[in-house]
Amino acid sequence: MSLQILTDRVKNILGTDSGLDATAKFNTDEGYVFVDGKSVPNSVSNDNLDADCTFEISTKNALKLLDGDLNAMMALMTGKLKIDGDMGVAMKIAETFGRR
């Protein structure tokens, strides 16, 4: 249930043309949220595909990040969030989600 909520929230934030020009994946305890920001319109799915950047985080904490109830830097420092891959993409994701 929470994974579907996270997927829908990411779709709404990303829109159809975010300018991300990259792929990202949220690897959560409930499954995956894959973001294809290279294609226009952008797409979001629950596929486990290779991505430019992968975020490992619980679904609960991912929703808290999107709500602004969890600071990304604190999540990184406390191990609640792990990032693997292109840090430039991670920064673009932060910018894109920060514009919501």
Residue pairs with C-beta under 8 A, 6 or more apart in sequence:
2 30
2 59
2 60
2 63
3 28
3 30
3 31
3 33
3 46
3 59
5 63
6 26
6 28
6 33
6 59
6 62
6 63
6 66
7 33
7 44
7 45
7 46
9 63
9 66
10 26
10 33
10 35
10 44
10 66
11 44
12 100
13 66
13 96
13 97
13 100
14 20
14 35
14 37
14 42
14 44
14 96
15 42
16 40
16 41
16 42
17 40
17 41
17 42
18 37
18 42
18 96
19 37
19 96
20 35
20 37
20 38
20 42
20 89
20 92
20 93
20 96
21 37
21 38
21 92
22 37
22 38
22 52
22 53
22 86
22 89
22 92
23 34
23 35
23 36
23 37
23 38
23 49
23 50
23 51
23 52
23 53
23 89
24 34
24 35
24 37
24 51
24 52
24 53
24 54
24 55
24 89
24 90
24 93
25 32
25 33
25 34
25 35
25 48
25 49
25 51
25 53
25 54
25 55
26 32
26 33
26 34
26 35
26 54
26 55
26 57
26 62
27 54
27 55
27 56
27 57
28 56
28 57
28 58
28 59
28 62
29 58
29 59
30 59
31 46
32 46
32 47
32 48
33 44
33 45
33 46
33 62
34 44
34 45
34 46
34 47
34 48
34 49
34 51
35 42
35 43
35 44
35 51
35 93
36 42
36 43
36 44
36 45
37 92
37 96
51 85
52 85
52 86
52 89
53 83
53 84
53 85
53 86
53 87
53 89
53 90
53 93
54 83
54 84
54 85
55 62
55 81
55 82
55 83
55 90
55 93
56 81
56 82
56 83
56 84
57 65
57 75
57 80
57 81
57 82
58 80
61 70
61 75
61 80
61 81
64 70
65 72
65 75
65 81
65 97
66 97
66 100
70 80
72 81
72 94
74 80
75 81
76 82
76 83
83 90
